[in-house]
Amino acid sequence: MLLEVSGHVVWTAHDGLAAVDAATEYRPHVVFLDIGLPKLDGYAVAERLRAQPSLQGVVLVAITGYGQATDRERTHRAGFGRHLIKPVEFAAVEQILTEIGKPTAH
């Protein structure tokens, strides 16, 4: 809701397979992706998204409860460009969106 109030267009998926379908259909600029999704975990979702030519430029942001160096390396290897640890502060989300400079809805 905070992203929408901030002017961003948001799609929500409640499992990994739905996340792949939504990203394929809507081709977002950034995907905030929980690692612990049902049906298909975030690592597998990231790999599927990275395999699609139309989604090569999407910024993938891992959202996870784990933040050790090995966890960060694993998300990086899976194709994530960023790694956020739960609970995620909205300021961290805003900072990522500002850094990547993607458009908001008008």
C-alpha positions as CSV (number, residue, x, y, z in Angstrom):
1,M,0.0,0.0,0.0
2,L,2.9,2.4,0.8
3,L,4.3,1.9,-2.7
4,E,0.9,2.6,-4.3
5,V,0.5,5.7,-2.1
6,S,4.0,6.8,-3.3
7,G,2.8,6.6,-6.9
8,H,4.1,3.2,-8.0
9,V,2.1,0.6,-9.8
10,V,2.1,-2.6,-7.8
11,W,1.1,-6.2,-8.6
12,T,1.1,-8.8,-5.9
13,A,1.5,-12.6,-6.2
14,H,1.1,-15.0,-3.3
15,D,3.2,-17.8,-4.6
16,G,6.2,-18.4,-6.8
17,L,4.4,-19.6,-9.8
18,A,2.0,-16.6,-9.7
19,A,5.0,-14.4,-9.4
20,V,6.6,-15.8,-12.5
21,D,3.3,-15.3,-14.4
22,A,2.8,-11.8,-13.1
23,A,6.3,-10.7,-14.0
24,T,6.0,-12.3,-17.5
25,E,2.7,-10.5,-18.1
26,Y,3.5,-7.1,-16.6
27,R,7.2,-6.8,-17.2
28,P,8.0,-4.7,-14.1
29,H,11.1,-2.6,-13.6
30,V,11.7,-4.0,-10.2
31,V,10.5,-7.2,-8.3
32,F,10.6,-7.4,-4.5
33,L,10.6,-11.1,-4.0
34,D,10.2,-13.1,-0.8
35,I,12.6,-16.1,-0.8
36,G,10.2,-18.3,1.2
37,L,7.3,-18.5,-1.3
38,P,5.0,-21.5,-1.6
39,K,4.9,-23.6,-4.8
40,L,8.2,-22.2,-6.1
41,D,10.8,-20.5,-3.8
42,G,12.3,-17.1,-4.6
43,Y,15.5,-18.6,-5.9
44,A,13.7,-20.6,-8.5
45,V,11.5,-17.6,-9.4
46,A,14.6,-15.5,-9.9
47,E,16.2,-18.2,-12.2
48,R,13.0,-18.4,-14.3
49,L,12.8,-14.6,-14.6
50,R,16.5,-14.3,-15.6
51,A,15.9,-16.9,-18.3
52,Q,13.3,-14.7,-20.0
53,P,14.8,-12.3,-22.5
54,S,12.0,-9.7,-21.9
55,L,12.9,-9.6,-18.2
56,Q,16.7,-9.3,-18.5
57,G,16.8,-5.7,-17.2
58,V,14.5,-6.2,-14.2
59,V,16.0,-5.5,-10.8
60,L,15.3,-8.4,-8.5
61,V,15.3,-7.6,-4.8
62,A,15.4,-10.6,-2.4
63,I,13.4,-10.3,0.8
64,T,14.5,-12.8,3.4
65,G,15.0,-13.4,7.1
66,Y,18.6,-14.4,6.5
67,G,21.4,-12.0,6.1
68,Q,24.7,-13.9,6.5
69,A,27.4,-13.5,3.8
70,T,26.5,-17.0,2.5
71,D,22.8,-16.0,2.2
72,R,23.7,-12.8,0.3
73,E,26.0,-14.8,-2.0
74,R,23.2,-17.3,-2.8
75,T,20.8,-14.6,-3.7
76,H,23.4,-12.9,-5.9
77,R,24.1,-16.2,-7.7
78,A,20.4,-16.6,-8.3
79,G,20.2,-13.3,-10.1
80,F,19.1,-10.9,-7.3
81,G,20.7,-7.4,-7.5
82,R,19.7,-6.4,-3.9
83,H,19.1,-8.2,-0.6
84,L,16.8,-6.9,2.1
85,I,16.4,-8.6,5.5
86,K,13.0,-8.9,7.2
87,P,11.4,-6.9,8.6
88,V,12.0,-4.6,5.7
89,E,12.1,-0.8,6.4
90,F,10.1,1.2,3.9
91,A,13.0,3.6,3.7
92,A,15.2,0.8,2.3
93,V,12.6,0.1,-0.4
94,E,12.4,3.8,-1.2
95,Q,16.2,4.1,-1.4
96,I,16.3,1.2,-3.9
97,L,13.6,2.7,-6.0
98,T,15.4,6.1,-6.0
99,E,18.8,4.5,-6.9
100,I,17.4,2.6,-9.9
101,G,15.5,5.7,-11.0
102,K,12.5,3.9,-12.4
103,P,9.3,5.7,-13.3
104,T,6.2,6.0,-11.1
105,A,2.6,6.1,-12.2
106,H,1.1,9.4,-13.2
